[in-house]
Structure formats: C-alpha cells, structure tokens
Amino acid sequence: MKQSSLRSSVAGWALIGGCGCAAWLGGTLSGAGPVPLPVPTRAVIEAHVDRSINVHGHYAAVRLPVTHGVPLWNPTAVKVAADGTVFVANYSGEILRLVDTDGDGLEDTALLFADVRRDGLRSPTALALRGREVFVATAQEVRVYTDTDGDGVADQSRTFFKDFPWSEHPFDWTFGLTFDRDGWLNFTLSTDSYNPAPAPDPRGLRGALLRVSPDGLRMERVATGFRFAYGMAIDPEGGMFISDNEGGGNPTEELNRVVSGAFYGHNPEKYKGHPETTPPLVTVRHGFGMVGIAFNPRTNDFGGTGGDLFMAAWGPDFLWDRGSILRVHLERMPDGGYRAEEFPFAHEVPKLGDVTFGAQGDLYVAQFGREGRGHTPYDRPTGGMYRFIHAPWYTPPAGSSPYPRIAGDTVHGRKLFESLGCAVCHSVGGKQELLGPDLGGIGDMFSEAEVLVAIRRPSEGIKSGHETVEVELRDGETVLGRVLRGDEESLVMIQAGNSRRVIPRGTIVTNRTLALSLMPEGLINGCSAQDVTDLLAYLGVRRPTRLQTLRAESKEGFRKWRLYSGRGEKAAVAGGVAAVLVLAGAGLRSGVRRLRQQSE
C-alpha cells in the first residue's frame, strides 16, 4: 500500500554526484512548484548536536531526529536526489525517504519508498539515482525502483543487472554504484576469498570493478584485486576513486585511483597472470575499515573543503563506539596523476556506512550501528543518520591529538613476540599472508585496554575474514583453519603453522564457521607486568585516554555481570579483535568441543 506523500521542499543550486553538472533544485516530490528549503536555526542545531563526537573545525554533528515512520535499521547507504530528497538504504531491506514534517530544517520522518525483500533480495549496500529511478545494489542483483506518479513511493521495479556470481554467504556484497560520465553504472563485487563455498566465478568477477551499459545489456570488467571496496566516487574530470580495506594482500587501509586493467593487490592467486600491484593513492592514517566516500562539490565551501573527498571509516570490528570520517585534498598534476593529502575530519563516530553531500551543502552520514555475528542485523532497530553542518559560531569538542606511545624495552618486546609464538602467525607491517592478521599499525587502531582484552579473550572479537572454519571430510577427518580462497573445484585453507592445504570440493561433507578464535586464552598469564609493557611497546600501542579507560572498565564490568548472571561465555560483550595468534593444538580442539556443547 502506498503511503501519503509528504512535502520535501527544496530550492537552490547544487552539484549532483561528483561529475560537476549543476542542476536547479526546486519543487516537491508531488511535482508542485519550488518551495524554499527551511534552514535549521542555531537553536535547532544546538538542540540536536551530538557533543560526544570530536570534529576538526567548526562543524556541528547533528543527529537527525528521525523518530517517526519506518525505523532506521542499520543504514548502509545514503544519496540525495536533484530535488533534495534524501534516500537511505536499511541493511534490513527497506529503502527510505527522509522528510522534514515540522519545518525546522531537519529531517524527522522516514517513509517507505521500496523494500527489496518483496523481490526476494537482501543486503542493500549502495544506491545510485537517475531521474526518478533509484538503483539499489543487493547481494543478488542491481535492481531499479521507480516512482512513476510522483507520490514518493516506488510503483515499478525491474532487474537492471544480475549476471554475476553470488552465494548465501554474508560477505557477498555489491558496492559502489556510481554512474560515470558515459552513463555506465560502475560497482564492485566483494571478494569471495573468505567464502568456504563460493559461487562458480570463471570470469573472475568477485573482487573486481565492473561497469554496465546504460541499458543494462553489456558488462565490462575494469580492474581486479579488491577486497571490500565499499566506496566509489568520480571527480569532475572523470577520475574514479575507490576505497578498500586492509587484509588478504592489501597491507593497508587505502584509497585507490582506478586505472583500467590494473590489479590492486587482494587475492592474487585468483587472477593468474595479473599485472604488478598498483599501489594505493593514499595509505589511510585516520581511519580503519574504509566504507563510503563522496566528493564535496567545488562550489560548496563547507569550511574551505570545496572539491575535497570525504571518506567514512567503519572502525575496528566489534568495537561499537569506534569510527571516523576523514577528508583527502586531491590535486591534479600535469601528467594526469594526483597528489593527495589526508586530514582528519571527525572521530568517535561509531560504525559508519556511507557519506554524501546534500542540497544545502551539508554532509549526510549513515551510521550503521550494531550487528550480530555473520553480519546479521539485530532483532531490533539500531543505527541512525547524521548531518554535519558547517557553523562558524559552533565550537565542537577539541579533536584529541595522538597520545604518547607506551614506553618500554622494544627489543625485549620483540623477543617476547617471537618466544610466545606470535611471530609464527603474524607479521608486523609485513606483506606475507599468515594465519593471523598483520599487526602493523595496531597501536594506532586499538587502545592499551583493547589490545589486552584481545590477547586475553580473543574469541570476543574476531577480525572479518579471519574466522575459524571447521571442515569435515568424507574420510572422517576434521580440518580447522581459516579460508584463504576457494573456487568451484577446491577450498584453500591456512592452518596453524601457516601451512596451506588444498581440499577438493568433492571430499567435503560440511563446513561451518565457528565463533572461536584460533588463539588460546591466557597467552600472557605467565608474563610479568614489565613483560607486558615491553610487548605493547614493541607493537606501538598508545596510552589510553581517560574516556577509553572508562569505556574499557564499563565493558569489563558488564561482561562480568553477564557471566555472573548465568548467561555464559556466548553473552560476553564484544571487546576487541584477536591481536595475537599462536599455535592452538589440543587447546583449540577442546574449545571447539566446549562451543559445540554450548550450542547444543
């Protein structure tokens, strides 16, 4: 049933997308004449600003009071149409319009535009707009929803493109969705290297950038070697930029400039004969887990950032109060290349998904919120929407400068790192693919308390792509490790000791992902306080802020309360990612048995 359309008034000039074409913003969704867009007053902004967010500059981080209509439920994507309409995708399936019903200049109501679940689809993670058409990236296809009568609700939908491999694995995502200057739709498919049962992919499309013709009939593979390349944006000259995450051949969080035919480092075994890895344009320093990106139009001053690229960062897995926004100033060089300089914009913005600029020049930010294991939405709404408004009169909380690193004997710390077995499974700033994640830069991502929690209770937070997988073979053998890559013929696993095993698909009976780290608990129980200090000093960990200390203490207290109340280990609050892995042996198998007993 269609919902009543509500006024979405706009008037003014804005630049659409990143292509630099100006469009008059006027009228309403119902087709009426131009209506002035209300500008939020200082009192309205101050009433809704989130002062817990640290912003670099005179920007008010306004949390939109969307308290009416359809709940915001893990927002993943946000786009603003030429008429000023704000579209938001919920990971739970709904595509929403945000409207201002009380005329105070802030969106307060979410109305249903479409729901991909009605078409048997899931995981909408990107939006693109073309006239009245709303393109939605889902796990299974790119679908188009159209509002033909202008009442604000889609009354037609069709498949735009679906000729790509996908499975039911929660990591099978479709990202980016950006129209280029030729009208082709560009997007990336997330890697299948962590999927124990990937769909057949003989054309090497997963982990690649694709472009599809305006009619949806032709597809080209542009570049390969991407991991979870969530964000995509195009500058006025047509240069394309993509964000990507650290892991599996990507040693850093990064911003890449797209070059046709290039290879960008992830999962090299999949792309036989690939060219040399194209290095990132920017090795990101102010964010972890890069997601959505957007250019600020050059005509939009926004505190002197016209033309800059803004990037959202998810933050470390399972640390729900972490996330950030950064900006990159790009300068086009005479040879066609780019010079880039990165700046922090905001931090302590928890778990973001996407960013875009609106009709009034404000930065809209989709805050995903929390989720369950396997990237499954909670059974209750979580997340929200922010609107960063440049307000010269507003003085935000001071952006914190880097805190000093822990002082200790780093030589002794490195010896401990090796003697405890950490170096068997980890590199520190290296490029070799080992069983555990690379620990280079870990001191800038996690506080002292978070690193200690990760070492002492590693199963409470496991980095995406490093989950423990249990594979049962037809001959009765059980193989434990993490999935390195796979295709329709075999599964390649990396096991304790970094040994790699190729398992033919025909020999596999079952495989399942376990909520158990390959690292045993109590690794540093026999270490002295000075030993621990030296180990943290070697890893470059910083002293925590008072706020981080209080958060860590509150998490620990809540964890103990949950355990005391009899809810067991599975109810423990997620507190970090596994920072150190060692050979597990019998201890891991014992843990698997305990986990099975708990599950039963």
Buried (B, 14 or more C-beta within 10 A) or exposed (E): EEBEBBBBBBBBEBBBBBBBEEEEBBBBBEEEEBBEBBEBEEEBBBEBBBEEBBBBBBBBBBBBBBEEBBBBBBBBBBBBBBBBBBBBBBBBBBBBBBBBBEEBBBBBBBBBBBBBEEBEBBBBBBBBBBEBBBBBBBBBBBBBBBBEBBBBBBEEBEBBBEEBBBBEBBBBBBBBBBBBEEEBBBBBBBBBBBBBBBBEBEEBBBBBBBBBBEEBEEBEBBBBBBBBBBBBBBBBEEBBBBBBBBBBBBBBBBBBBBEEEBBBBBBBEBBEEBEEBBEBBBBBBBBBBBBBBBBBBEEBEBBEBBBBBBBBBBBBBBBBBBBBBBBBEBEEEEEEEBEBEBBBBBBBBBBBBBBBBBBBBBBBBBBBBBBEEEBEBBEEBBBBBBBBBBBEEBEBEEBEEEEEBBEBBBEBBBBBBEEBBBBBBBBBEEEEBBBBBBBBBBBBBBBBBBBBBBBBBBBBBBBBBBBBBBBBBEEEEEBBBBBBBBBEEBBBBBBBEBEEBEBEEEBBEEBEBBBBBBBBBEBBEEBEEEBBBBBBBBBBBBBBEEEBBEBBEEBBEEBEEBEEEEEEBEEBBBBBBBBBBBBBEEBBEEBBEEBEEEEE
